Amino acid sequence: MKSMIQNDYLGFRFDPEYVHLLQRCNGGEPVTKYFRAPSGLLAPPIERFLHYAQLSSLTDRSLAFFHANVFWSALDDRLGKLLPFAVLGNNDALCFDCSSKSSAVFLWSNENSVEDAPSYERISDSFGEFCELLSSTPS
């Protein structure tokens, strides 16, 4: 996936902290899952980080939807140049903008996005900065 994205979006590079998270956990349900958008509103909690496990190796088939390629493919025409890496409780997604050279984190709105017109809000300048916003309680 990394090479495919970087071939399609030449300037994009995955945030090293995100790559490190994938190497340690490869998806999963976070303990620190609450954050506030720049507007100050509490966002829905992160339900799950997307994974890159081989689909044939999944013992729990319900996890197939949370495979990064499966999730991305299901919403591709509504995401624009955004690459999802986590799903929120209301089916919104946290994404990277592949058209930029940074690894800024964006909150994509499932409800407000339509084909070829994604609706999103910038959350942080990097994945590491985003992780600093996370809390284990909805405060």
N, CA, C and O atoms as CSV, one atom per row, in Angstrom:
chain,resi,resn,atom,element,x,y,z
A,1,MET,N,N,0.835,-1.186,0.000
A,1,MET,CA,C,0.000,0.000,0.000
A,1,MET,C,C,0.880,1.250,0.000
A,1,MET,O,O,0.615,2.216,-0.716
A,2,LYS,N,N,1.936,1.210,0.823
A,2,LYS,CA,C,2.829,2.364,0.924
A,2,LYS,C,C,3.426,2.727,-0.425
A,2,LYS,O,O,3.427,3.896,-0.809
A,3,SER,N,N,3.932,1.740,-1.144
A,3,SER,CA,C,4.534,2.029,-2.455
A,3,SER,C,C,3.483,2.450,-3.474
A,3,SER,O,O,3.752,3.308,-4.315
A,4,MET,N,N,2.283,1.858,-3.412
A,4,MET,CA,C,1.214,2.245,-4.336
A,4,MET,C,C,0.839,3.713,-4.133
A,4,MET,O,O,0.727,4.468,-5.099
A,5,ILE,N,N,0.646,4.112,-2.885
A,5,ILE,CA,C,0.282,5.505,-2.585
A,5,ILE,C,C,1.398,6.443,-3.028
A,5,ILE,O,O,1.137,7.477,-3.642
A,6,GLN,N,N,2.634,6.083,-2.718
A,6,GLN,CA,C,3.751,6.965,-3.052
A,6,GLN,C,C,4.002,7.012,-4.559
A,6,GLN,O,O,4.555,7.996,-5.049
A,7,ASN,N,N,3.618,5.993,-5.293
A,7,ASN,CA,C,3.701,6.035,-6.760
A,7,ASN,C,C,2.620,6.937,-7.340
A,7,ASN,O,O,2.867,7.669,-8.299
A,8,ASP,N,N,1.419,6.886,-6.758
A,8,ASP,CA,C,0.310,7.712,-7.239
A,8,ASP,C,C,0.434,9.168,-6.808
A,8,ASP,O,O,0.026,10.070,-7.539
A,9,TYR,N,N,0.996,9.399,-5.624
A,9,TYR,CA,C,1.143,10.745,-5.060
A,9,TYR,C,C,2.615,10.940,-4.720
A,9,TYR,O,O,3.045,10.683,-3.596
A,10,LEU,N,N,3.378,11.399,-5.708
A,10,LEU,CA,C,4.838,11.419,-5.629
A,10,LEU,C,C,5.409,12.133,-4.415
A,10,LEU,O,O,6.420,11.679,-3.878
A,11,GLY,N,N,4.823,13.215,-3.961
A,11,GLY,CA,C,5.394,13.960,-2.848
A,11,GLY,C,C,4.987,13.455,-1.479
A,11,GLY,O,O,5.577,13.856,-0.475
A,12,PHE,N,N,3.985,12.579,-1.417
A,12,PHE,CA,C,3.460,12.151,-0.119
A,12,PHE,C,C,4.395,11.153,0.559
A,12,PHE,O,O,4.932,10.248,-0.080
A,13,ARG,N,N,4.578,11.338,1.865
A,13,ARG,CA,C,5.344,10.404,2.676
A,13,ARG,C,C,4.550,10.113,3.946
A,13,ARG,O,O,4.009,11.024,4.572
A,14,PHE,N,N,4.486,8.848,4.318
A,14,PHE,CA,C,3.812,8.484,5.553
A,14,PHE,C,C,4.593,9.028,6.744
A,14,PHE,O,O,5.823,9.000,6.758
A,15,ASP,N,N,3.872,9.518,7.733
A,15,ASP,CA,C,4.489,9.998,8.960
A,15,ASP,C,C,5.201,8.811,9.630
A,15,ASP,O,O,4.588,7.758,9.807
A,16,PRO,N,N,6.470,8.957,10.002
A,16,PRO,CA,C,7.201,7.849,10.640
A,16,PRO,C,C,6.523,7.342,11.915
A,16,PRO,O,O,6.612,6.155,12.227
A,17,GLU,N,N,5.848,8.223,12.653
A,17,GLU,CA,C,5.154,7.769,13.863
A,17,GLU,C,C,3.966,6.872,13.522
A,17,GLU,O,O,3.645,5.950,14.273
A,18,TYR,N,N,3.316,7.141,12.389
A,18,TYR,CA,C,2.215,6.277,11.950
A,18,TYR,C,C,2.759,4.914,11.524
A,18,TYR,O,O,2.189,3.880,11.871
A,19,VAL,N,N,3.842,4.913,10.785
A,19,VAL,CA,C,4.463,3.652,10.355
A,19,VAL,C,C,4.875,2.841,11.582
A,19,VAL,O,O,4.697,1.623,11.614
A,20,HIS,N,N,5.421,3.513,12.584
A,20,HIS,CA,C,5.819,2.829,13.824
A,20,HIS,C,C,4.596,2.212,14.514
A,20,HIS,O,O,4.671,1.088,15.011
A,21,LEU,N,N,3.483,2.930,14.548
A,21,LEU,CA,C,2.254,2.392,15.133
A,21,LEU,C,C,1.807,1.137,14.382
A,21,LEU,O,O,1.426,0.143,15.001
A,22,LEU,N,N,1.854,1.184,13.061
A,22,LEU,CA,C,1.466,0.013,12.266
A,22,LEU,C,C,2.375,-1.178,12.555
A,22,LEU,O,O,1.906,-2.312,12.645
A,23,GLN,N,N,3.664,-0.923,12.699
A,23,GLN,CA,C,4.598,-2.009,12.980
A,23,GLN,C,C,4.333,-2.633,14.345
A,23,GLN,O,O,4.504,-3.840,14.519
A,24,ARG,N,N,3.916,-1.818,15.317
A,24,ARG,CA,C,3.639,-2.316,16.668
A,24,ARG,C,C,2.276,-2.981,16.770
A,24,ARG,O,O,2.140,-4.034,17.393
A,25,CYS,N,N,1.251,-2.360,16.151
A,25,CYS,CA,C,-0.132,-2.800,16.401
A,25,CYS,C,C,-0.886,-3.258,15.166
A,25,CYS,O,O,-1.740,-4.138,15.267
A,26,ASN,N,N,-0.598,-2.691,14.007
A,26,ASN,CA,C,-1.312,-2.976,12.758
A,26,ASN,C,C,-2.825,-2.917,12.951
A,26,ASN,O,O,-3.534,-3.900,12.733
A,27,GLY,N,N,-3.294,-1.764,13.358
A,27,GLY,CA,C,-4.728,-1.569,13.563
A,27,GLY,C,C,-5.111,-1.850,15.003
A,27,GLY,O,O,-4.252,-2.042,15.864
A,28,GLY,N,N,-6.399,-1.872,15.251
A,28,GLY,CA,C,-6.881,-2.195,16.585
A,28,GLY,C,C,-7.700,-1.077,17.198
A,28,GLY,O,O,-7.842,0.006,16.631
A,29,GLU,N,N,-8.235,-1.374,18.373
A,29,GLU,CA,C,-9.063,-0.420,19.115
A,29,GLU,C,C,-8.179,0.357,20.084
A,29,GLU,O,O,-7.545,-0.243,20.952
A,30,PRO,N,N,-8.126,1.672,19.951
A,30,PRO,CA,C,-7.268,2.450,20.843
A,30,PRO,C,C,-7.878,2.642,22.227
A,30,PRO,O,O,-9.099,2.643,22.386
A,31,VAL,N,N,-7.022,2.800,23.211
A,31,VAL,CA,C,-7.458,3.129,24.562
A,31,VAL,C,C,-7.658,4.636,24.662
A,31,VAL,O,O,-8.638,5.101,25.244
A,32,THR,N,N,-6.733,5.392,24.097
A,32,THR,CA,C,-6.869,6.849,24.046
A,32,THR,C,C,-7.549,7.182,22.730
A,32,THR,O,O,-6.905,7.213,21.681
A,33,LYS,N,N,-8.847,7.431,22.786
A,33,LYS,CA,C,-9.627,7.536,21.554
A,33,LYS,C,C,-10.453,8.811,21.425
A,33,LYS,O,O,-11.223,8.952,20.476
A,34,TYR,N,N,-10.306,9.732,22.360
A,34,TYR,CA,C,-11.087,10.960,22.326
A,34,TYR,C,C,-10.193,12.147,21.955
A,34,TYR,O,O,-9.033,12.219,22.362
A,35,PHE,N,N,-10.755,13.072,21.177
A,35,PHE,CA,C,-10.021,14.283,20.815
A,35,PHE,C,C,-11.012,15.378,20.460
A,35,PHE,O,O,-12.173,15.117,20.147
A,36,ARG,N,N,-10.533,16.577,20.516
A,36,ARG,CA,C,-11.337,17.735,20.130
A,36,ARG,C,C,-10.851,18.251,18.786
A,36,ARG,O,O,-9.651,18.305,18.516
A,37,ALA,N,N,-11.809,18.629,17.949
A,37,ALA,CA,C,-11.491,19.264,16.669
A,37,ALA,C,C,-11.009,20.683,16.962
A,37,ALA,O,O,-11.241,21.191,18.059
A,38,PRO,N,N,-10.347,21.328,16.013
A,38,PRO,CA,C,-9.895,22.707,16.240
A,38,PRO,C,C,-11.019,23.661,16.639
A,38,PRO,O,O,-10.773,24.682,17.281
A,39,SER,N,N,-12.239,23.331,16.262
A,39,SER,CA,C,-13.388,24.165,16.648
A,39,SER,C,C,-13.690,24.061,18.135
A,39,SER,O,O,-14.458,24.861,18.668
A,40,GLY,N,N,-13.097,23.085,18.807
A,40,GLY,CA,C,-13.342,22.870,20.226
A,40,GLY,C,C,-14.360,21.782,20.506
A,40,GLY,O,O,-14.511,21.350,21.649
A,41,LEU,N,N,-15.061,21.335,19.469
A,41,LEU,CA,C,-16.068,20.284,19.650
A,41,LEU,C,C,-15.410,18.928,19.856
A,41,LEU,O,O,-14.410,18.608,19.214
A,42,LEU,N,N,-15.978,18.138,20.751
A,42,LEU,CA,C,-15.511,16.781,20.973
A,42,LEU,C,C,-15.933,15.926,19.785
A,42,LEU,O,O,-17.119,15.835,19.466
A,43,ALA,N,N,-14.969,15.308,19.142
A,43,ALA,CA,C,-15.262,14.440,17.992
A,43,ALA,C,C,-15.768,13.095,18.500
A,43,ALA,O,O,-15.513,12.740,19.651
A,44,PRO,N,N,-16.479,12.340,17.666
A,44,PRO,CA,C,-16.845,10.974,18.072
A,44,PRO,C,C,-15.569,10.187,18.353
A,44,PRO,O,O,-14.537,10.456,17.737
A,45,PRO,N,N,-15.616,9.230,19.262
A,45,PRO,CA,C,-14.404,8.473,19.599
A,45,PRO,C,C,-13.906,7.629,18.428
A,45,PRO,O,O,-14.679,7.218,17.563
A,46,ILE,N,N,-12.606,7.384,18.423
A,46,ILE,CA,C,-12.020,6.494,17.415
A,46,ILE,C,C,-12.479,5.079,17.738
A,46,ILE,O,O,-12.236,4.574,18.834
A,47,GLU,N,N,-13.138,4.447,16.783
A,47,GLU,CA,C,-13.587,3.064,16.978
A,47,GLU,C,C,-12.439,2.095,16.753
A,47,GLU,O,O,-12.245,1.151,17.519
A,48,ARG,N,N,-11.677,2.344,15.687
A,48,ARG,CA,C,-10.628,1.389,15.335
A,48,ARG,C,C,-9.657,2.028,14.339
A,48,ARG,O,O,-10.059,2.777,13.449
A,49,PHE,N,N,-8.372,1.712,14.511
A,49,PHE,CA,C,-7.384,2.041,13.488
A,49,PHE,C,C,-7.474,0.966,12.414
A,49,PHE,O,O,-7.650,-0.212,12.726
A,50,LEU,N,N,-7.355,1.362,11.161
A,50,LEU,CA,C,-7.406,0.404,10.056
A,50,LEU,C,C,-6.142,-0.441,10.053
A,50,LEU,O,O,-5.092,-0.005,10.524
A,51,HIS,N,N,-6.247,-1.641,9.524
A,51,HIS,CA,C,-5.106,-2.565,9.514
A,51,HIS,C,C,-4.746,-2.953,8.088
A,51,HIS,O,O,-5.481,-2.675,7.140
A,52,TYR,N,N,-3.587,-3.607,7.961
A,52,TYR,CA,C,-3.081,-4.065,6.667
A,52,TYR,C,C,-2.801,-5.565,6.679
A,52,TYR,O,O,-2.016,-6.044,5.861
A,53,ALA,N,N,-3.422,-6.314,7.586
A,53,ALA,CA,C,-3.233,-7.764,7.646
A,53,ALA,C,C,-3.770,-8.414,6.377
A,53,ALA,O,O,-4.664,-7.873,5.727
A,54,GLN,N,N,-3.229,-9.561,6.033
A,54,GLN,CA,C,-3.755,-10.280,4.872
A,54,GLN,C,C,-5.169,-10.749,5.201
A,54,GLN,O,O,-5.417,-11.350,6.246
A,55,LEU,N,N,-6.084,-10.460,4.285
A,55,LEU,CA,C,-7.491,-10.803,4.531
A,55,LEU,C,C,-7.677,-12.302,4.759
A,55,LEU,O,O,-8.511,-12.709,5.568
A,56,SER,N,N,-6.911,-13.115,4.056
A,56,SER,CA,C,-7.055,-14.564,4.192
A,56,SER,C,C,-6.614,-15.061,5.566
A,56,SER,O,O,-6.978,-16.168,5.964
A,57,SER,N,N,-5.837,-14.263,6.296
A,57,SER,CA,C,-5.346,-14.700,7.611
A,57,SER,C,C,-6.259,-14.260,8.759
A,57,SER,O,O,-6.005,-14.609,9.912
A,58,LEU,N,N,-7.307,-13.504,8.465
A,58,LEU,CA,C,-8.186,-13.012,9.527
A,58,LEU,C,C,-9.051,-14.143,10.080
A,58,LEU,O,O,-9.754,-14.819,9.330
A,59,THR,N,N,-8.993,-14.341,11.381
A,59,THR,CA,C,-9.855,-15.345,12.005
A,59,THR,C,C,-11.232,-14.759,12.306
A,59,THR,O,O,-12.221,-15.488,12.372
A,60,ASP,N,N,-11.290,-13.455,12.485
A,60,ASP,CA,C,-12.554,-12.756,12.711
A,60,ASP,C,C,-12.908,-12.007,11.423
A,60,ASP,O,O,-12.341,-10.950,11.146
A,61,ARG,N,N,-13.828,-12.539,10.650
A,61,ARG,CA,C,-14.174,-11.962,9.334
A,61,ARG,C,C,-14.780,-10.563,9.443
A,61,ARG,O,O,-14.759,-9.807,8.471
A,62,SER,N,N,-15.319,-10.209,10.614
A,62,SER,CA,C,-15.876,-8.866,10.769
A,62,SER,C,C,-14.787,-7.801,10.689
A,62,SER,O,O,-15.091,-6.626,10.483
A,63,LEU,N,N,-13.530,-8.189,10.847
A,63,LEU,CA,C,-12.422,-7.237,10.759
A,63,LEU,C,C,-12.046,-6.908,9.312
A,63,LEU,O,O,-11.241,-6.008,9.073
A,64,ALA,N,N,-12.615,-7.622,8.358
A,64,ALA,CA,C,-12.295,-7.368,6.949
A,64,ALA,C,C,-12.659,-5.943,6.541
A,64,ALA,O,O,-11.931,-5.323,5.765
A,65,PHE,N,N,-13.770,-5.415,7.048
A,65,PHE,CA,C,-14.177,-4.050,6.710
A,65,PHE,C,C,-13.149,-3.031,7.179
A,65,PHE,O,O,-13.021,-1.963,6.580
A,66,PHE,N,N,-12.410,-3.347,8.248
A,66,PHE,CA,C,-11.427,-2.420,8.801
A,66,PHE,C,C,-10.046,-2.573,8.168
A,66,PHE,O,O,-9.073,-1.986,8.641
A,67,HIS,N,N,-9.965,-3.357,7.108
A,67,HIS,CA,C,-8.725,-3.435,6.330
A,67,HIS,C,C,-8.617,-2.124,5.552
A,67,HIS,O,O,-9.594,-1.684,4.945
A,68,ALA,N,N,-7.454,-1.504,5.564
A,68,ALA,CA,C,-7.294,-0.183,4.944
A,68,ALA,C,C,-7.734,-0.173,3.483
A,68,ALA,O,O,-8.416,0.757,3.054
A,69,ASN,N,N,-7.357,-1.183,2.718
A,69,ASN,CA,C,-7.742,-1.217,1.292
A,69,ASN,C,C,-9.244,-1.397,1.110
A,69,ASN,O,O,-9.840,-0.772,0.233
A,70,VAL,N,N,-9.857,-2.239,1.923
A,70,VAL,CA,C,-11.303,-2.490,1.821
A,70,VAL,C,C,-12.069,-1.211,2.170
A,70,VAL,O,O,-12.972,-0.799,1.443
A,71,PHE,N,N,-11.700,-0.599,3.280
A,71,PHE,CA,C,-12.386,0.626,3.712
A,71,PHE,C,C,-12.210,1.729,2.678
A,71,PHE,O,O,-13.175,2.399,2.311
A,72,TRP,N,N,-10.988,1.919,2.211
A,72,TRP,CA,C,-10.697,2.953,1.217
A,72,TRP,C,C,-11.480,2.694,-0.074
A,72,TRP,O,O,-12.063,3.621,-0.637
A,73,SER,N,N,-11.498,1.463,-0.538
A,73,SER,CA,C,-12.204,1.120,-1.781
A,73,SER,C,C,-13.703,1.373,-1.669
A,73,SER,O,O,-14.336,1.795,-2.636
A,74,ALA,N,N,-14.270,1.118,-0.499
A,74,ALA,CA,C,-15.708,1.315,-0.312
A,74,ALA,C,C,-16.096,2.788,-0.406
A,74,ALA,O,O,-17.236,3.109,-0.744
A,75,LEU,N,N,-15.154,3.683,-0.108
A,75,LEU,CA,C,-15.470,5.110,-0.059
A,75,LEU,C,C,-14.669,5.945,-1.044
A,75,LEU,O,O,-14.756,7.173,-1.033
A,76,ASP,N,N,-13.901,5.299,-1.883
A,76,ASP,CA,C,-12.937,5.970,-2.758
A,76,ASP,C,C,-13.507,7.180,-3.493
A,76,ASP,O,O,-12.847,8.218,-3.548
A,77,ASP,N,N,-14.700,7.082,-4.055
A,77,ASP,CA,C,-15.264,8.181,-4.842
A,77,ASP,C,C,-15.714,9.354,-3.970
A,77,ASP,O,O,-16.025,10.423,-4.495
A,78,ARG,N,N,-15.755,9.169,-2.630
A,78,ARG,CA,C,-16.172,10.235,-1.725
A,78,ARG,C,C,-15.012,10.796,-0.899
A,78,ARG,O,O,-15.190,11.756,-0.149
A,79,LEU,N,N,-13.819,10.196,-1.038
A,79,LEU,CA,C,-12.676,10.621,-0.234
A,79,LEU,C,C,-11.765,11.623,-0.931
A,79,LEU,O,O,-10.980,12.301,-0.268
A,80,GLY,N,N,-11.854,11.727,-2.235
A,80,GLY,CA,C,-10.922,12.596,-2.948
A,80,GLY,C,C,-9.512,12.048,-2.802
A,80,GLY,O,O,-9.274,10.872,-3.079
A,81,LYS,N,N,-8.573,12.885,-2.370
A,81,LYS,CA,C,-7.180,12.467,-2.222
A,81,LYS,C,C,-6.834,12.160,-0.768
A,81,LYS,O,O,-5.675,12.241,-0.363
A,82,LEU,N,N,-7.847,11.809,0.001
A,82,LEU,CA,C,-7.637,11.461,1.404
A,82,LEU,C,C,-7.435,9.956,1.559
A,82,LEU,O,O,-8.099,9.160,0.896
A,83,LEU,N,N,-6.522,9.582,2.432
A,83,LEU,CA,C,-6.242,8.181,2.737
A,83,LEU,C,C,-6.636,7.916,4.184
A,83,LEU,O,O,-5.981,8.417,5.099
A,84,PRO,N,N,-7.698,7.134,4.411
A,84,PRO,CA,C,-8.155,6.886,5.781
A,84,PRO,C,C,-7.201,5.972,6.546
A,84,PRO,O,O,-6.610,5.053,5.979
A,85,PHE,N,N,-7.063,6.244,7.846
A,85,PHE,CA,C,-6.265,5.360,8.702
A,85,PHE,C,C,-7.014,4.959,9.976
A,85,PHE,O,O,-6.550,4.084,10.708
A,86,ALA,N,N,-8.163,5.581,10.253
A,86,ALA,CA,C,-8.954,5.211,11.425
A,86,ALA,C,C,-10.424,5.550,11.186
A,86,ALA,O,O,-10.750,6.478,10.445
A,87,VAL,N,N,-11.302,4.780,11.827
A,87,VAL,CA,C,-12.749,4.977,11.715
A,87,VAL,C,C,-13.274,5.439,13.066
A,87,VAL,O,O,-12.915,4.890,14.108
A,88,LEU,N,N,-14.127,6.454,13.034
A,88,LEU,CA,C,-14.743,6.953,14.258
A,88,LEU,C,C,-16.082,6.265,14.491
A,88,LEU,O,O,-16.597,5.570,13.616
A,89,GLY,N,N,-16.633,6.464,15.670
A,89,GLY,CA,C,-17.878,5.815,16.052
A,89,GLY,C,C,-19.069,6.142,15.182
A,89,GLY,O,O,-20.031,5.375,15.154
A,90,ASN,N,N,-19.037,7.263,14.467
A,90,ASN,CA,C,-20.155,7.644,13.604
A,90,ASN,C,C,-19.858,7.383,12.121
A,90,ASN,O,O,-20.560,7.898,11.251
A,91,ASN,N,N,-18.839,6.599,11.833
A,91,ASN,CA,C,-18.385,6.247,10.479
A,91,ASN,C,C,-17.671,7.384,9.764
A,91,ASN,O,O,-17.442,7.294,8.558
A,92,ASP,N,N,-17.315,8.448,10.468
A,92,ASP,CA,C,-16.378,9.416,9.912
A,92,ASP,C,C,-15.008,8.743,9.934
A,92,ASP,O,O,-14.861,7.659,10.499
A,93,ALA,N,N,-14.018,9.366,9.335
A,93,ALA,CA,C,-12.683,8.755,9.287
A,93,ALA,C,C,-11.602,9.798,9.504
A,93,ALA,O,O,-11.758,10.969,9.159
A,94,LEU,N,N,-10.513,9.343,10.078
A,94,LEU,CA,C,-9.303,10.150,10.159
A,94,LEU,C,C,-8.459,9.780,8.959
A,94,LEU,O,O,-8.316,8.602,8.631
A,95,CYS,N,N,-7.899,10.788,8.301
A,95,CYS,CA,C,-7.214,10.563,7.033
A,95,CYS,C,C,-5.954,11.413,6.916
A,95,CYS,O,O,-5.783,12.417,7.608
A,96,PHE,N,N,-5.077,10.972,6.014
A,96,PHE,CA,C,-3.964,11.784,5.556
A,96,PHE,C,C,-4.348,12.352,4.193
A,96,PHE,O,O,-5.089,11.719,3.441
A,97,ASP,N,N,-3.851,13.529,3.877
A,97,ASP,CA,C,-4.072,14.128,2.557
A,97,ASP,C,C,-2.909,13.734,1.670
A,97,ASP,O,O,-1.802,14.248,1.826
A,98,CYS,N,N,-3.152,12.829,0.743
A,98,CYS,CA,C,-2.090,12.322,-0.128
A,98,CYS,C,C,-1.591,13.350,-1.132
A,98,CYS,O,O,-0.519,13.174,-1.712
A,99,SER,N,N,-2.342,14.410,-1.347
A,99,SER,CA,C,-1.920,15.406,-2.328
A,99,SER,C,C,-0.917,16.401,-1.745
A,99,SER,O,O,-0.369,17.230,-2.472
A,100,SER,N,N,-0.675,16.323,-0.432
A,100,SER,CA,C,0.286,17.237,0.185
A,100,SER,C,C,1.568,16.489,0.526
A,100,SER,O,O,1.593,15.259,0.569
A,101,LYS,N,N,2.618,17.241,0.764
A,101,LYS,CA,C,3.890,16.622,1.127
A,101,LYS,C,C,4.002,16.429,2.636
A,101,LYS,O,O,4.974,15.854,3.126
A,102,SER,N,N,3.005,16.911,3.363
A,102,SER,CA,C,3.011,16.734,4.813
A,102,SER,C,C,2.151,15.519,5.159
A,102,SER,O,O,1.486,14.948,4.294
A,103,SER,N,N,2.176,15.146,6.393
A,103,SER,CA,C,1.317,14.038,6.830
A,103,SER,C,C,0.269,14.579,7.800
A,103,SER,O,O,0.011,14.006,8.858
A,104,ALA,N,N,-0.324,15.707,7.398
A,104,ALA,CA,C,-1.365,16.325,8.216
A,104,ALA,C,C,-2.547,15.368,8.355
A,104,ALA,O,O,-2.829,14.573,7.459
A,105,VAL,N,N,-3.228,15.460,9.491
A,105,VAL,CA,C,-4.379,14.607,9.788
A,105,VAL,C,C,-5.657,15.412,9.578
A,105,VAL,O,O,-5.779,16.551,10.029
A,106,PHE,N,N,-6.607,14.789,8.881
A,106,PHE,CA,C,-7.893,15.415,8.586
A,106,PHE,C,C,-9.021,14.528,9.099
A,106,PHE,O,O,-8.902,13.303,9.124
A,107,LEU,N,N,-10.110,15.158,9.504
A,107,LEU,CA,C,-11.323,14.445,9.886
A,107,LEU,C,C,-12.281,14.534,8.711
A,107,LEU,O,O,-12.768,15.613,8.373
A,108,TRP,N,N,-12.548,13.390,8.091
A,108,TRP,CA,C,-13.445,13.302,6.936
A,108,TRP,C,C,-14.858,13.022,7.444
A,108,TRP,O,O,-15.057,12.157,8.296
A,109,SER,N,N,-15.833,13.757,6.918
A,109,SER,CA,C,-17.227,13.600,7.322
A,109,SER,C,C,-17.970,12.674,6.369
A,109,SER,O,O,-18.155,12.999,5.196
A,110,ASN,N,N,-18.390,11.536,6.869
A,110,ASN,CA,C,-19.155,10.581,6.078
A,110,ASN,C,C,-20.493,11.177,5.656
A,110,ASN,O,O,-20.905,11.047,4.503
A,111,GLU,N,N,-21.163,11.826,6.592
A,111,GLU,CA,C,-22.502,12.352,6.333
A,111,GLU,C,C,-22.505,13.506,5.336
A,111,GLU,O,O,-23.449,13.642,4.558
A,112,ASN,N,N,-21.473,14.330,5.345
A,112,ASN,CA,C,-21.443,15.527,4.500
A,112,ASN,C,C,-20.685,15.354,3.186
A,112,ASN,O,O,-20.642,16.281,2.377
A,113,SER,N,N,-20.092,14.193,2.963
A,113,SER,CA,C,-19.336,13.966,1.734
A,113,SER,C,C,-20.203,13.293,0.685
A,113,SER,O,O,-20.999,12.404,0.987
A,114,VAL,N,N,-20.032,13.731,-0.543
A,114,VAL,CA,C,-20.711,13.115,-1.676
A,114,VAL,C,C,-19.659,12.799,-2.727
A,114,VAL,O,O,-18.501,13.197,-2.601
A,115,GLU,N,N,-20.066,12.089,-3.755
A,115,GLU,CA,C,-19.139,11.707,-4.809
A,115,GLU,C,C,-18.404,12.935,-5.350
A,115,GLU,O,O,-19.019,13.934,-5.721
A,116,ASP,N,N,-17.085,12.834,-5.386
A,116,ASP,CA,C,-16.182,13.874,-5.899
A,116,ASP,C,C,-16.229,15.184,-5.108
A,116,ASP,O,O,-15.731,16.203,-5.586
A,117,ALA,N,N,-16.815,15.177,-3.914
A,117,ALA,CA,C,-16.856,16.383,-3.077
A,117,ALA,C,C,-16.726,15.998,-1.601
A,117,ALA,O,O,-17.704,16.037,-0.855
A,118,PRO,N,N,-15.509,15.627,-1.187
A,118,PRO,CA,C,-15.337,15.243,0.212
A,118,PRO,C,C,-15.457,16.444,1.149
A,118,PRO,O,O,-15.093,17.565,0.794
A,119,SER,N,N,-15.964,16.193,2.327
A,119,SER,CA,C,-16.072,17.216,3.360
A,119,SER,C,C,-15.111,16.821,4.478
A,119,SER,O,O,-15.208,15.725,5.030
A,120,TYR,N,N,-14.188,17.715,4.808
A,120,TYR,CA,C,-13.200,17.376,5.827
A,120,TYR,C,C,-12.687,18.628,6.520
A,120,TYR,O,O,-12.848,19.749,6.039
A,121,GLU,N,N,-12.053,18.390,7.686
A,121,GLU,CA,C,-11.513,19.460,8.513
A,121,GLU,C,C,-10.112,19.052,8.962
A,121,GLU,O,O,-9.893,17.917,9.385
A,122,ARG,N,N,-9.172,19.980,8.867
A,122,ARG,CA,C,-7.800,19.701,9.310
A,122,ARG,C,C,-7.781,19.626,10.829
A,122,ARG,O,O,-8.318,20.499,11.509
A,123,ILE,N,N,-7.153,18.567,11.359
A,123,ILE,CA,C,-7.075,18.358,12.799
A,123,ILE,C,C,-5.685,18.701,13.335
A,123,ILE,O,O,-5.560,19.354,14.371
A,124,SER,N,N,-4.642,18.260,12.629
A,124,SER,CA,C,-3.279,18.517,13.096
A,124,SER,C,C,-2.306,18.481,11.923
A,124,SER,O,O,-2.642,18.024,10.831
A,125,ASP,N,N,-1.100,18.970,12.169
A,125,ASP,CA,C,-0.081,19.023,11.119
A,125,ASP,C,C,0.654,17.706,10.916
A,125,ASP,O,O,1.323,17.528,9.898
A,126,SER,N,N,0.543,16.783,11.863
A,126,SER,CA,C,1.229,15.492,11.734
A,126,SER,C,C,0.506,14.445,12.567
A,126,SER,O,O,-0.329,14.775,13.408
A,127,PHE,N,N,0.834,13.181,12.327
A,127,PHE,CA,C,0.247,12.091,13.102
A,127,PHE,C,C,0.711,12.180,14.558
A,127,PHE,O,O,-0.081,11.971,15.477
A,128,GLY,N,N,1.988,12.487,14.764
A,128,GLY,CA,C,2.504,12.625,16.121
A,128,GLY,C,C,1.789,13.719,16.884
A,128,GLY,O,O,1.446,13.546,18.054
A,129,GLU,N,N,1.560,14.846,16.227
A,129,GLU,CA,C,0.825,15.950,16.853
A,129,GLU,C,C,-0.611,15.518,17.155
A,129,GLU,O,O,-1.159,15.869,18.201
A,130,PHE,N,N,-1.212,14.768,16.256
A,130,PHE,CA,C,-2.562,14.263,16.488
A,130,PHE,C,C,-2.596,13.362,17.730
A,130,PHE,O,O,-3.506,13.465,18.553
A,131,CYS,N,N,-1.609,12.490,17.855
A,131,CYS,CA,C,-1.578,11.569,19.002
A,131,CYS,C,C,-1.516,12.329,20.323
A,131,CYS,O,O,-2.039,11.860,21.334
A,132,GLU,N,N,-0.885,13.487,20.320
A,132,GLU,CA,C,-0.813,14.308,21.520
A,132,GLU,C,C,-2.182,14.865,21.913
A,132,GLU,O,O,-2.395,15.222,23.072
A,133,LEU,N,N,-3.105,14.941,20.963
A,133,LEU,CA,C,-4.464,15.430,21.241
A,133,LEU,C,C,-5.351,14.374,21.874
A,133,LEU,O,O,-6.393,14.702,22.441
A,134,LEU,N,N,-4.953,13.111,21.786
A,134,LEU,CA,C,-5.805,12.010,22.237
A,134,LEU,C,C,-5.859,11.897,23.755
A,134,LEU,O,O,-4.885,12.166,24.457
A,135,SER,N,N,-7.024,11.493,24.234
A,135,SER,CA,C,-7.259,11.320,25.655
A,135,SER,C,C,-8.041,10.014,25.873
A,135,SER,O,O,-8.751,9.557,24.977
A,136,SER,N,N,-7.910,9.428,27.047
A,136,SER,CA,C,-8.662,8.206,27.334
A,136,SER,C,C,-10.053,8.506,27.895
A,136,SER,O,O,-10.864,7.599,28.081
A,137,THR,N,N,-10.320,9.782,28.160
A,137,THR,CA,C,-11.653,10.161,28.660
A,137,THR,C,C,-12.224,11.289,27.797
A,137,THR,O,O,-11.461,12.105,27.280
A,138,PRO,N,N,-13.524,11.350,27.635
A,138,PRO,CA,C,-14.156,12.394,26.816
A,138,PRO,C,C,-14.286,13.705,27.580
A,138,PRO,O,O,-15.392,14.107,27.941
A,139,SER,N,N,-13.172,14.366,27.825
A,139,SER,CA,C,-13.227,15.614,28.596
A,139,SER,C,C,-13.171,16.838,27.720
A,139,SER,O,O,-13.207,17.960,28.223
